[in-house]
Amino acid sequence: MPEPGSKAYDKKRAKLRKKAEDQGVPDQHANEDANEALQEDPAWRSRGPRTERGRGPKGERPEGDG
C-alpha cells in the first residue's frame, strides 16, 4: 500500500484536500484534515523500516530484533 511521502499518497491527499476546500474549509485546515484522514486509515499507514539499516544500529535494537 502507498505510504506517506509516496506519489500515490500525495495524489490521494490532494484529492481529499480539494474536496474539503470545495466544501468551504480554509486551505490550511483542509490540508491538515486530509493528512489526518489518510494517517488514520490502516491502508495508508507506514509499514516501518524495510531494511536492516532502517532498523538502526545492531547494538541499539531491542532484544530479539536481529
N, C-alpha and C positions, 0 to 999 in steps of 0.2 A: 504494500500500500504506500501511497505517497506520504512523505514526511515533511515537517516544517522546513522551509528553505528550498524545497523542490519546485520545479516549474508547475507541476500539476497542483500542488498545494497553493501556490501563488495565484494560479488561474481560478481555483475554487474560491479563494478568499476574495479576489477581485469581484467575482460574480455576486457573492453574498454582500459585499460592501456596496456595490451598485444597487442591489435590490433594497438595502436599508436606506440609501440616500434617496431613492425614488419615493420612499415612504415618508421622507421628511426628516430623517435622522441626520444631525450635523456630521460633517466629514470625519472628524477625529473619533467620534463615538461609533460611527459606522465601521471604521477600520478596527477598532478595539472589539466591538461586538462580533464581527466576522471572525477575527482571530480566536476569540474565546470559544465560539461555537465549534470551530474546527478542532481546537485542542481538547474539547470535552468529548468529541466523537472518537471512540476507540480505533476506528479505521484510519484516522489521520494522525494518531499519536506517534511519537518517535519510538522506535524499537530499541534504542540504545546502541552502544558500540557494537560493530560487527567485525572488528579485527582485534588482534592481540594488542596492538598499540593503543587502540581506543579504550581499553580497559585500564590503562595506566601501568606504571612500573610494577614488575612482578613482586617486589618486596613490599609494596603498599596495597596490594589487593587483599580483599577479605579471605579468610581461611577457606580452602576448597575451591577457589576461583582460578586455578591454573597454576 
